[in-house]
């Protein structure tokens, strides 16, 4: 009977409504995080490198290859992680073990919190390198839109991943709601009957006066005999 109403989900094995699942705040935040990660990754990969008149491509962020590589890494892993946790959220109610549910929630808390920090570093790193980029070093008109998009959506990703972290912590704090388990079994159990009393029940005609009557009355007195006359 593990997994009954534990960690914010319903009973184990319950059928999940796709429409209700799509309307959950956690699902909306997960979808936004997926889109933002895709924008960060695609912006740098497609237009984050510029050609300076040679075959070698330079990173648009002040020619710092580490900035582009870091942005690509954070965006790609965040994209894959969102896909993984999206499927985990959808299958969460099917997990019957409370221990497995707890591990899943703790994994989500750890990863979401860590990725919130990495996106914060990405925003600061990319914004700093972009502010140092000058037109003399790079033709900014080639990758300016991509650089600004990567910086902006790195900032938006901080908010969405922080929201996912908060939601995961709330699920963890809910823990296991054993009230559902108790209610279910109390409703299905037969009502207990009190044990019958061992003392005899007095009839309606019996009164306390009968019990208090003296043991011997005139009717029970010994009969008197007359002496015959001869």
C-alpha positions as CSV (number, residue, x, y, z in Angstrom):
1,X,0.0,0.0,0.0
2,X,3.0,2.3,-0.5
3,X,2.5,5.6,-2.4
4,X,-1.0,6.4,-1.2
5,X,-1.3,10.2,-1.5
6,X,2.5,10.7,-1.0
7,X,4.6,13.7,-2.0
8,X,1.7,15.7,-3.6
9,X,0.5,12.9,-5.9
10,X,-2.6,10.8,-5.7
11,X,-2.9,7.1,-5.0
12,X,-0.5,4.8,-6.8
13,X,-1.8,3.6,-10.1
14,X,-4.4,6.3,-10.5
15,X,-5.0,7.4,-14.1
16,X,-3.7,10.9,-14.8
17,X,-5.8,13.4,-16.8
18,X,-3.6,14.9,-19.5
19,X,-5.5,18.2,-19.5
20,X,-5.2,18.6,-15.7
21,X,-1.6,17.7,-16.0
22,X,-1.0,20.4,-18.6
23,X,-2.6,23.0,-16.4
24,X,-0.4,22.3,-13.4
25,X,2.0,25.2,-12.5
26,X,4.9,22.7,-12.4
27,X,4.1,21.6,-16.0
28,X,3.9,25.2,-17.2
29,X,7.2,26.1,-15.6
30,X,8.8,23.0,-17.0
31,X,7.6,23.9,-20.5
32,X,8.9,27.4,-20.2
33,X,12.3,26.1,-19.0
34,X,12.4,23.8,-22.0
35,X,11.7,26.7,-24.4
36,X,14.2,29.0,-22.8
37,X,16.9,26.4,-22.8
38,X,16.3,25.8,-26.4
39,X,16.6,29.5,-27.2
40,X,19.9,29.8,-25.3
41,X,21.3,26.7,-27.0
42,X,20.1,27.5,-30.5
43,X,21.1,31.1,-30.4
44,X,24.7,30.4,-29.6
45,X,25.0,27.4,-31.9
46,X,23.5,29.1,-35.0
47,X,24.6,32.7,-34.7
48,X,27.0,32.8,-31.7
49,X,30.1,32.5,-33.9
50,X,31.2,35.1,-36.4
51,X,33.7,34.9,-39.3
52,X,36.5,37.5,-39.2
53,X,37.5,37.0,-42.8
54,X,39.2,33.7,-42.2
55,X,38.1,30.1,-41.9
56,X,38.2,30.3,-38.1
57,X,35.0,31.2,-36.3
58,X,35.2,33.4,-33.2
59,X,32.7,33.5,-30.3
60,X,30.6,36.6,-30.4
61,X,31.1,37.1,-26.7
62,X,34.4,39.0,-26.8
63,X,36.1,36.1,-28.7
64,X,35.9,34.1,-25.5
65,X,35.3,30.5,-26.5
66,X,34.6,29.5,-22.9
67,X,31.5,31.8,-22.9
68,X,30.0,30.2,-25.9
69,X,30.9,26.7,-24.8
70,X,29.4,27.3,-21.3
71,X,26.2,28.7,-22.8
72,X,25.8,25.8,-25.1
73,X,26.4,23.3,-22.3
74,X,23.9,24.9,-19.9
75,X,21.3,25.2,-22.6
76,X,21.7,21.7,-24.0
77,X,21.8,19.9,-20.6
78,X,18.9,22.0,-19.4
79,X,16.9,21.1,-22.5
80,X,17.5,17.3,-22.0
81,X,16.8,17.6,-18.2
82,X,13.5,19.3,-18.8
83,X,12.5,16.5,-21.1
84,X,13.5,13.9,-18.6
85,X,11.7,15.6,-15.6
86,X,8.7,16.2,-17.8
87,X,8.3,12.4,-18.3
88,X,9.0,11.8,-14.6
89,X,6.2,14.3,-13.6
90,X,3.8,12.5,-15.9
91,X,4.7,9.0,-14.6
92,X,5.0,10.1,-10.9
93,X,1.6,8.9,-9.9
94,X,2.4,5.4,-11.3
95,X,5.4,5.0,-8.9
96,X,4.1,2.8,-6.1
97,X,7.0,3.0,-3.7
98,X,7.2,5.9,-1.3
99,X,10.9,5.5,-1.1
100,X,11.2,5.8,-4.9
101,X,9.0,8.9,-4.9
102,X,11.1,10.5,-2.3
103,X,14.3,9.8,-4.3
104,X,12.7,11.3,-7.4
105,X,11.7,14.5,-5.5
106,X,15.1,14.8,-3.9
107,X,16.7,14.4,-7.3
108,X,14.5,17.2,-8.7
109,X,15.3,19.5,-5.9
110,X,19.0,19.0,-6.2
111,X,19.1,19.3,-10.0
112,X,16.7,22.3,-10.2
113,X,18.5,24.2,-7.5
114,X,21.9,23.5,-9.1
115,X,20.7,24.5,-12.6
116,X,19.3,27.7,-11.2
117,X,22.8,28.6,-10.0
118,X,24.4,27.6,-13.3
119,X,22.0,29.8,-15.3
120,X,22.7,32.6,-12.9
121,X,26.4,32.1,-13.7
122,X,25.6,32.0,-17.4
123,X,23.7,35.2,-17.3
124,X,26.5,37.0,-15.4
125,X,29.2,35.5,-17.6
126,X,27.6,36.2,-21.0
127,X,26.5,39.7,-20.0
128,X,30.0,40.5,-18.8
129,X,31.7,39.3,-21.9
130,X,29.2,40.9,-24.2
131,X,29.7,44.3,-22.4
132,X,33.4,44.0,-23.2
133,X,32.9,43.3,-26.9
134,X,33.7,46.2,-29.2
135,X,33.0,46.8,-32.8
136,X,36.7,47.0,-33.5
137,X,37.1,43.3,-32.5
138,X,34.0,41.8,-33.9
139,X,31.3,42.7,-36.5
140,X,28.6,43.0,-33.9
141,X,25.8,43.2,-36.5
142,X,26.3,39.5,-37.3
143,X,25.6,38.0,-33.9
144,X,24.2,40.8,-31.8
145,X,20.6,39.4,-31.8
146,X,21.8,36.0,-30.8
147,X,24.0,37.3,-28.0
148,X,21.2,39.4,-26.6
149,X,18.8,36.5,-26.8
150,X,21.2,34.1,-25.0
151,X,21.6,36.7,-22.2
152,X,17.9,37.5,-21.9
153,X,16.7,33.9,-21.9
154,X,19.5,32.9,-19.4
155,X,17.9,35.4,-17.1
156,X,14.4,34.1,-17.7
157,X,15.7,30.6,-17.1
158,X,16.8,31.6,-13.6
159,X,13.3,32.5,-12.7
160,X,11.7,29.3,-14.1
161,X,14.3,26.9,-12.6
162,X,13.9,28.7,-9.3
163,X,10.2,28.2,-9.5
164,X,10.7,24.5,-10.2
165,X,13.0,24.2,-7.2
166,X,10.3,25.8,-5.0
167,X,7.6,23.5,-6.3
168,X,9.9,20.4,-5.7
169,X,10.5,21.6,-2.1
170,X,6.8,21.9,-1.6
171,X,6.3,18.4,-2.8
172,X,8.9,17.2,-0.4
173,X,7.4,19.0,2.5
174,X,4.1,17.4,1.8
175,X,5.6,14.0,2.4
176,X,3.2,11.1,2.8
177,X,-0.4,11.8,3.6
178,X,-1.3,8.8,5.6
179,X,-4.8,10.1,6.3
180,X,-5.9,8.8,3.0
181,X,-4.6,5.4,3.8
182,X,-6.3,5.4,7.2
183,X,-9.6,6.7,5.9
184,X,-9.7,4.1,3.1
185,X,-9.2,1.2,5.5
186,X,-11.6,2.6,8.1
187,X,-14.3,2.9,5.4
188,X,-13.8,-0.6,4.2
189,X,-13.7,-2.3,7.6
190,X,-16.8,-3.7,9.2
191,X,-18.1,-1.7,12.2
192,X,-17.1,-3.3,15.4
193,X,-19.9,-4.5,17.7
194,X,-19.7,-4.0,21.4
195,X,-19.3,-7.2,23.5
196,X,-22.6,-8.4,25.0
197,X,-22.9,-7.8,28.6
198,X,-22.6,-10.8,30.9
199,X,-25.1,-9.5,33.4
200,X,-28.7,-10.7,33.0
201,X,-31.2,-8.1,31.8
202,X,-34.1,-7.6,34.0
203,X,-37.5,-8.1,32.5
204,X,-40.0,-5.3,32.3
205,X,-42.2,-6.7,35.1
206,X,-39.3,-7.1,37.5
207,X,-38.7,-4.2,39.8
208,X,-36.3,-3.4,42.6
209,X,-39.1,-3.9,45.1
210,X,-39.2,-7.6,44.3
211,X,-35.6,-7.9,45.0
212,X,-36.0,-6.1,48.3
213,X,-39.0,-8.2,49.6
214,X,-38.2,-10.3,52.7
215,X,-37.4,-13.9,52.1
216,X,-40.2,-15.2,54.3
217,X,-43.8,-13.9,54.3
218,X,-47.0,-15.0,56.1
219,X,-47.8,-17.2,53.2
220,X,-44.7,-19.2,53.7
221,X,-45.1,-19.6,57.5
222,X,-45.5,-23.1,59.0
223,X,-49.1,-24.3,59.2
224,X,-50.8,-24.5,62.6
225,X,-52.5,-27.7,63.8
226,X,-55.4,-28.0,66.2
227,X,-55.3,-30.6,68.9
228,X,-58.2,-33.0,68.4
229,X,-60.6,-33.3,71.3
230,X,-61.2,-36.9,72.4
